Amino acid sequence: MAMSGKYVAEVPLKGSAEKHYRRWRSQNNLFPDAIGHHVQGVTVHDGDWDSHGSIKSWNYTLGPYFTLSLSVFDGKPEVIKEKREIDDEKMALTFRGLEGHVMEKYKKYEVILQFIPKSNEGCVCKVTLIWENRNEDSPEPINYMKFVKSLVADMDDHILKGQNKA
């Protein structure tokens, strides 16, 4: 089992890169209403909703997912406190884990979301997860990668519903 690594995936989205980026950059307060099956709450601890360096806590439900051993990883409530970096030029956000459930397993946990325009009506979200285990018994964070990809995909449905109302 690896002690550290990086996962990279692309999630195709139908909404525009600008709308997705804006939602993830400065509208996290909408997440419980938009994707409440994943995110039950977001609280700002330092900074504000859209400031570089802001610190937020997320209450979320991880799973359920099937692992390689075919056991079910039940949906369980977790919390993470993260610090955010913003790159408006690249339409990219970096979430650095500070404390919470995920940080009990990993010394380093960073999620980078970059929204890349592909057409007037679509984009790709490049999801990068960089991690380092806290100890040899910590599993690789494949379920966290599945979770982040699912968050991004499900937010696309919410953004598209908003576009249809406009």
Secondary structure as the mmCIF struct_conf table of DSSP 4:
data_model
#
loop_
_struct_conf.conf_type_id
_struct_conf.id
_struct_conf.beg_label_comp_id
_struct_conf.beg_label_asym_id
_struct_conf.beg_label_seq_id
_struct_conf.end_label_comp_id
_struct_conf.end_label_asym_id
_struct_conf.end_label_seq_id
BEND BEND1 MET A 3 MET A 3
STRN STRN1 SER A 4 LEU A 13
BEND BEND2 LYS A 14 GLY A 15
HELX_RH_AL_P HELX_RH_AL_P1 ALA A 17 SER A 26
HELX_RH_3T_P HELX_RH_3T_P1 ASN A 28 LEU A 30
HELX_RH_AL_P HELX_RH_AL_P2 PHE A 31 ALA A 34
BEND BEND3 ILE A 35 ILE A 35
TURN_TY1_P TURN_TY1_P1 GLY A 36 HIS A 38
STRN STRN2 VAL A 39 ASP A 46
BEND BEND4 GLY A 47 GLY A 47
TURN_TY1_P TURN_TY1_P2 TRP A 49 ASP A 50
TURN_TY1_P TURN_TY1_P3 HIS A 52 GLY A 53
STRN STRN3 ILE A 55 LEU A 62
STRN STRN4 TYR A 65 PHE A 66
TURN_TY1_P TURN_TY1_P4 LEU A 68 SER A 69
BEND BEND5 LEU A 70 LEU A 70
STRN STRN5 VAL A 72 PHE A 73
STRN STRN6 LYS A 76 ASP A 87
TURN_TY1_P TURN_TY1_P5 ASP A 88 MET A 91
STRN STRN7 ALA A 92 GLY A 100
HELX_RH_AL_P HELX_RH_AL_P3 HIS A 101 LYS A 105
STRN STRN8 TYR A 106 SER A 119
TURN_TY1_P TURN_TY1_P6 ASN A 120 GLU A 121
STRN STRN9 GLY A 122 ASN A 133
BEND BEND6 ARG A 134 ASN A 135
TURN_TY1_P TURN_TY1_P7 GLU A 136 ASP A 137
HELX_LH_PP_P HELX_LH_PP_P1 SER A 138 GLU A 140
HELX_RH_AL_P HELX_RH_AL_P4 ILE A 142 LYS A 165
#
